[in-house]
Amino acid sequence: MRRHLLAIALALTLPVVAQASDNDIDKVNGTVHVDAGQHVGNVSTVNGAVRVGDNAVVQKASTVNGSVELGDHAQATGVNTVNGAVTLGSGSRISGLVDTTNGSIHLNKGADVAGKVGNVNGGINLDAAHVGGGLQTTNGDIIVGANSHVEGGILIDKPGGWFNFNTNSRLPHVVIGPHAVVQGTLEFRRDVVLQVSDTAQIGAVKGATPVKFSGDAPTE
């Protein structure tokens, strides 16, 4: 009887697993489009972009040598790319991490990332967005725009390794905008320019001296 019940249970679960696998989208040398409102599994490509439409729901969205764009109110468990930018639309939701090696990351208004947002080379820009797991980069600027909220602090690491090929002598700039909140330690393991609005709230700072500014943005 026990074996019979186990066989029935396996028979019931196998189609579900197959359906989840069939729902993935995997491509090489081309852009992947997920239509607005569509629900799919993992979405990935090589040498191409990933475009997720408004209100669509995917699992992980990833590519190599291409960008990833999520539309307004789209959802994903994670976003990853190598050599490409990441753009999250207004009100989009990421339940895990957002990371790229060489590329900028932009979170539009109301975007919410539960995990860390990080890269090696490229700017990180938050526009009234929320990040739950902190921000990390090595060679990029960070702009925590007005009314943004970051938990988990900020880390700018020392250059080193294969992907740290930036030869620009300009120091990374970190701007914490009006009414923005950064909880946790702001740690800088290399020289940076740190500019903080006089209406922002930040945690402890290690390795840099904050320079206060008033108004919408620093004058220089």
C-alpha positions in Angstrom: 0.0 0.0 0.0 2.8 2.4 0.9 4.6 1.7 -2.4 1.3 2.3 -4.3 0.8 5.6 -2.6 4.3 6.6 -3.3 3.9 5.8 -7.0 0.7 7.9 -7.2 2.5 10.8 -5.5 5.4 10.6 -8.0 3.0 10.5 -10.9 1.2 13.6 -9.7 4.4 15.6 -9.2 6.3 14.7 -12.4 4.0 16.7 -14.8 4.4 19.8 -12.5 8.2 19.5 -12.7 8.1 19.1 -16.5 5.8 22.1 -16.8 8.1 24.3 -14.8 11.0 23.3 -17.0 9.1 23.8 -20.2 8.2 27.3 -19.0 11.9 28.5 -19.1 13.1 30.6 -22.0 16.7 29.9 -23.1 18.4 31.4 -26.1 21.8 31.9 -27.7 22.7 34.9 -29.9 19.6 36.9 -29.7 17.2 39.0 -27.6 14.6 37.4 -25.4 11.3 39.2 -25.1 8.7 38.4 -22.4 5.4 40.0 -23.2 3.5 42.3 -20.8 1.6 40.4 -18.2 3.2 37.0 -19.2 4.3 34.5 -16.4 7.3 32.3 -17.3 10.2 30.5 -15.6 13.9 31.3 -15.9 14.8 33.7 -18.8 18.3 33.6 -20.2 20.4 34.3 -23.3 24.0 34.7 -24.5 25.0 37.6 -26.7 21.7 39.2 -26.4 19.4 41.3 -24.2 16.5 40.2 -21.9 13.4 42.4 -22.1 10.6 41.7 -19.6 7.4 43.6 -20.2 5.2 45.5 -17.8 3.5 43.4 -15.1 5.3 40.3 -16.3 6.5 37.7 -13.8 9.7 35.7 -14.4 12.1 33.7 -12.3 15.8 34.6 -12.8 16.5 36.9 -15.7 20.1 36.6 -16.9 22.4 37.1 -19.9 26.0 37.3 -20.9 27.0 40.2 -23.2 23.7 42.0 -23.1 21.4 44.1 -21.0 18.4 43.2 -18.8 15.4 45.4 -18.7 12.3 44.9 -16.5 9.2 46.9 -17.3 7.0 48.7 -14.8 5.6 46.5 -12.0 7.4 43.5 -13.4 8.7 40.8 -11.0 11.7 38.5 -10.8 13.5 36.4 -8.3 16.9 37.7 -9.4 18.7 39.6 -12.2 22.3 38.9 -13.4 24.3 39.9 -16.4 28.0 40.0 -17.5 28.9 43.0 -19.7 25.6 44.7 -19.7 23.4 47.2 -18.0 20.4 46.5 -15.7 17.3 48.7 -15.7 14.3 48.1 -13.4 11.1 49.8 -14.2 8.9 51.8 -11.8 7.3 49.6 -9.2 9.2 46.5 -10.2 10.0 43.8 -7.6 13.1 41.6 -7.2 13.0 39.1 -4.4 16.7 38.3 -4.6 19.9 39.9 -5.9 20.7 42.2 -8.8 24.2 42.1 -10.1 26.3 42.7 -13.1 30.1 42.7 -13.7 30.6 45.4 -16.2 27.5 47.6 -16.5 25.4 50.2 -14.9 22.3 49.5 -12.7 19.3 51.8 -12.6 16.3 51.5 -10.3 13.4 53.6 -11.3 10.8 55.1 -8.9 9.3 52.6 -6.6 11.5 49.7 -7.7 12.2 47.3 -4.8 15.1 44.9 -4.5 15.1 42.6 -1.5 18.7 41.5 -1.8 22.0 43.2 -2.7 22.5 45.4 -5.7 26.1 45.3 -6.9 28.6 45.5 -9.8 32.3 46.0 -10.4 32.5 48.6 -13.2 29.5 50.9 -13.7 27.3 53.3 -11.9 24.4 52.5 -9.6 21.5 54.9 -9.6 18.4 54.7 -7.4 15.4 57.0 -8.1 13.1 56.9 -5.1 13.8 53.1 -4.9 14.4 50.6 -2.1 17.2 48.1 -1.7 17.1 45.7 1.2 20.6 44.1 1.0 23.0 47.0 0.5 24.9 48.5 -2.5 28.3 47.3 -3.6 30.7 48.4 -6.4 34.4 48.9 -7.1 34.8 51.5 -9.8 31.4 53.0 -10.2 29.6 56.0 -9.0 26.6 55.5 -6.6 23.6 57.9 -6.6 21.1 57.2 -3.9 18.4 59.6 -5.2 15.9 61.6 -3.3 13.5 59.6 -1.1 15.4 56.3 -1.8 15.9 53.8 1.1 18.9 51.5 1.4 19.2 48.8 4.1 22.5 47.0 4.5 24.8 49.9 3.9 27.2 50.7 1.1 30.5 49.1 0.2 33.0 50.4 -2.3 35.8 47.8 -2.5 39.5 48.0 -3.5 40.2 47.5 -7.2 41.8 44.1 -7.9 41.2 41.0 -10.0 40.4 40.3 -13.7 37.4 42.5 -14.0 39.0 45.6 -12.5 40.5 47.1 -15.6 39.3 50.7 -15.1 42.3 52.9 -15.7 40.4 56.1 -15.1 42.1 58.1 -12.3 38.8 59.9 -11.3 37.6 59.0 -7.9 34.2 57.3 -7.5 31.5 59.7 -6.4 28.8 58.7 -3.9 25.8 61.0 -3.6 23.1 60.5 -1.0 20.2 62.7 -2.1 17.5 64.7 -0.3 15.4 62.7 2.3 17.2 59.5 1.3 18.0 56.9 4.1 21.0 54.6 4.1 20.9 52.2 7.1 24.0 50.3 8.0 27.7 51.1 7.5 29.0 53.1 4.5 32.4 51.5 4.0 35.0 52.8 1.5 38.1 50.7 1.0 39.4 53.1 -1.6 39.4 56.9 -1.9 36.0 58.3 -2.9 34.0 61.6 -2.9 31.1 61.3 -0.5 28.4 64.0 -0.8 25.4 63.8 1.6 22.3 65.9 1.5 21.6 67.9 4.7 18.1 66.2 4.8 19.4 62.6 4.3 20.0 60.0 7.0 23.0 57.7 6.9 24.7 55.2 9.2 28.4 55.1 10.3 31.0 56.0 7.7 34.3 54.2 7.4 37.1 55.4 5.0 35.6 58.7 3.8 34.6 62.1 5.1 31.0 63.1 4.2 30.6 66.6 2.6 27.1 68.1 3.2 25.1 69.8 0.4 21.8 71.5 0.3 19.2 71.6 -2.5 18.4 68.9 -5.0 22.0 67.9 -5.9 25.6 68.8 -5.2 26.9 71.8 -7.1 30.0 69.9 -8.2 
